[in-house]
Amino acid sequence: MGSQRDAGDQGADATVHEAHVIVSEVDPLRALEASMDGYQVMSLIEAAKQSDFILTVTGDKHAVDKKHMQVIKDGCVLANAGHFNVEINIPALELLSAAKSRPREFVEEYTLKDGRTIRLLAEGRLVNLAAAEGHPSAVMDMSFANQVLSAIYMKNNQGELSNTVHSIPEAIDQKIAQLKLEAMGINIDQLTYEQQRYVSSWQEGTS
């Protein structure tokens, strides 16, 4: 949900844009983490009633379903940044609608049979790809590095890996993070030998 307010101390023409963010989750741990991080957490059916903008990042189908569209706030904008164009149940949206128009590129406006409107961005496809210029190079370099180092890992461990899905070893993620920080000119602290021994042992601090 978005809002804006004037920032008087930044000049008469300055405007500060603010967003009140609501998180809807199905994982109890992630929901708790979001709450502890200061976000408001609630079910999507409740969030839909008050949201001006809903962004799905689930990787699953029908995250925004017919039941949500039946109560969604008038004028709400829907977008998907998580998966294929199945996260938002577009067939259900079509059935609930009496008319559809295209007010501008990448925006489809559905007028529901009860008069409310819902605006869908990029036909429900990945909005950052379908309605923009794709991922920035500052992100893709890490993704490609992950793929290359993972391919090297599989080659070096050929015959030892079972025929299933494997998580990328933490050492690869750590290496990429280290290289990225160096490329960005960011220096971080390192644990001393004594500190490394302490965090890997229970011999101290337990008495």
RACOR-V990636 format. One record per residue. RES is the residue in one small letter. SS is DSSP state (H for helix, E for strand, - for the rest). OMEGA is omega in radians with two decimals (* if undefined). NEAR is the number of other ideal C-beta (glycine too) atoms within 10 Angstrom. Layout:
BEGIN
res | ss | omega | near
RES | SS | OMEGA | NEAR
RES | SS | OMEGA | NEAR
END
This chain:
BEGIN
res | ss | omega | near
m | - | -3.06 | 16
g | E | 3.06 | 12
s | E | 3.07 | 9
q | E | 3.13 | 10
r | E | 3.10 | 9
d | E | 3.09 | 12
a | - | -3.03 | 13
g | H | -3.09 | 9
d | H | 3.12 | 7
q | H | 3.13 | 10
g | - | -3.04 | 9
a | - | -3.08 | 7
d | - | -3.07 | 7
a | - | 3.09 | 10
t | E | 3.09 | 11
v | E | 3.13 | 11
h | E | -3.11 | 9
e | E | 3.06 | 11
a | E | 3.01 | 11
h | - | -3.00 | 12
v | - | 3.04 | 15
i | E | 3.11 | 19
v | E | 3.03 | 16
s | - | -3.03 | 22
e | - | 3.00 | 18
v | - | 3.13 | 11
d | - | -3.10 | 9
p | H | -3.11 | 8
l | H | 3.13 | 8
r | H | 3.10 | 12
a | H | 3.12 | 16
l | H | 3.12 | 12
e | H | 3.13 | 14
a | H | 3.12 | 18
s | H | 3.13 | 14
m | H | 3.09 | 9
d | - | 3.06 | 10
g | - | 3.13 | 7
y | - | 3.02 | 15
q | E | -3.09 | 13
v | E | 3.10 | 17
m | - | 3.10 | 17
s | - | -3.11 | 12
l | H | 3.14 | 21
i | H | 3.09 | 14
e | H | -3.13 | 13
a | H | -3.10 | 19
a | - | -3.09 | 23
k | - | -3.05 | 13
q | - | -3.05 | 13
s | - | 3.03 | 22
d | - | -3.08 | 14
f | E | 3.10 | 16
i | E | 3.13 | 23
l | E | 3.13 | 16
t | E | 3.11 | 22
v | - | -2.97 | 11
t | - | -3.03 | 16
g | - | -3.11 | 10
d | - | -3.09 | 11
k | - | 3.05 | 13
h | - | 3.03 | 17
a | - | 2.97 | 21
v | E | -3.00 | 28
d | - | -3.10 | 17
k | H | -3.10 | 13
k | H | 3.11 | 14
h | H | -3.13 | 25
m | H | -3.14 | 22
q | - | -3.13 | 14
v | - | -3.01 | 11
i | - | -3.13 | 25
k | - | 3.12 | 17
d | - | 3.12 | 11
g | - | -3.11 | 12
c | E | 3.09 | 22
v | E | 3.13 | 18
l | E | 3.09 | 27
a | E | -3.12 | 25
n | E | 3.09 | 28
a | - | -3.04 | 16
g | - | -2.95 | 15
h | - | 3.09 | 18
f | - | -3.06 | 11
n | - | 3.06 | 15
v | - | -3.13 | 16
e | - | 3.06 | 26
i | E | -3.10 | 26
n | - | -3.08 | 20
i | H | 3.07 | 19
p | H | 3.10 | 10
a | H | 3.11 | 17
l | H | 3.11 | 22
e | H | -3.11 | 10
l | H | -3.14 | 11
l | H | -3.00 | 19
s | E | 3.06 | 18
a | E | -3.12 | 10
a | E | 3.11 | 10
k | E | 3.11 | 13
s | E | -3.14 | 11
r | E | -3.06 | 9
p | E | 3.09 | 8
r | E | -3.11 | 8
e | - | 3.11 | 7
f | - | 3.13 | 15
v | E | 3.02 | 15
e | E | -3.13 | 20
e | E | 3.12 | 17
y | E | 3.02 | 20
t | E | -3.10 | 15
l | E | -3.09 | 17
k | - | 3.11 | 10
d | - | 3.06 | 9
g | - | 3.12 | 8
r | - | 3.09 | 18
t | E | 3.04 | 16
i | E | 3.13 | 24
r | E | -3.11 | 17
l | E | -3.13 | 23
l | E | 2.99 | 20
a | H | 3.11 | 21
e | H | 3.14 | 15
g | H | 3.11 | 23
r | - | -3.12 | 20
l | E | -2.95 | 19
v | H | -3.12 | 20
n | H | 3.08 | 16
l | H | -3.04 | 12
a | H | -3.08 | 16
a | - | 3.14 | 15
a | - | -3.09 | 12
e | - | 3.10 | 7
g | - | -3.10 | 11
h | - | 3.08 | 13
p | - | -3.12 | 10
s | H | -3.14 | 9
a | H | 3.09 | 10
v | H | -3.06 | 11
m | H | 3.13 | 11
d | H | 3.11 | 15
m | H | 3.12 | 16
s | H | 3.14 | 11
f | H | 3.10 | 12
a | H | 3.11 | 16
n | H | -3.13 | 15
q | H | -3.12 | 11
v | H | -3.11 | 12
l | H | 3.09 | 18
s | H | 3.09 | 14
a | H | 3.09 | 10
i | H | 3.12 | 11
y | H | 3.13 | 16
m | H | 3.11 | 12
k | H | -3.11 | 8
n | H | -3.13 | 8
n | - | 3.14 | 11
q | - | 3.14 | 8
g | - | -3.12 | 4
e | - | -3.12 | 7
l | - | 3.10 | 10
s | - | -3.09 | 6
n | - | -3.13 | 4
t | - | 3.10 | 5
v | - | -3.13 | 5
h | - | 3.02 | 11
s | - | 3.10 | 6
i | - | -3.13 | 13
p | - | -3.11 | 13
e | H | -3.12 | 8
a | H | 3.11 | 10
i | H | 3.11 | 16
d | H | 3.14 | 14
q | H | -3.14 | 10
k | H | 3.14 | 14
i | H | 3.12 | 19
a | H | 3.13 | 13
q | H | -3.14 | 11
l | H | -3.14 | 14
k | H | 3.12 | 14
l | H | 3.12 | 12
e | H | 3.13 | 10
a | H | -3.14 | 11
m | - | 3.13 | 9
g | - | -3.11 | 6
i | - | 3.09 | 8
n | - | 3.09 | 8
i | - | 3.14 | 7
d | - | 3.09 | 6
q | - | 3.06 | 8
l | - | 3.03 | 10
t | - | 3.11 | 9
y | H | 3.13 | 8
e | H | 3.13 | 8
q | H | 3.10 | 11
q | H | 3.12 | 11
r | H | -3.08 | 12
y | H | -3.07 | 14
v | H | 3.13 | 7
s | - | -3.09 | 8
s | - | 3.07 | 10
w | - | -3.06 | 7
q | - | -3.14 | 9
e | - | 3.02 | 9
g | - | -3.10 | 7
t | - | -3.09 | 6
s | - | * | 4
END
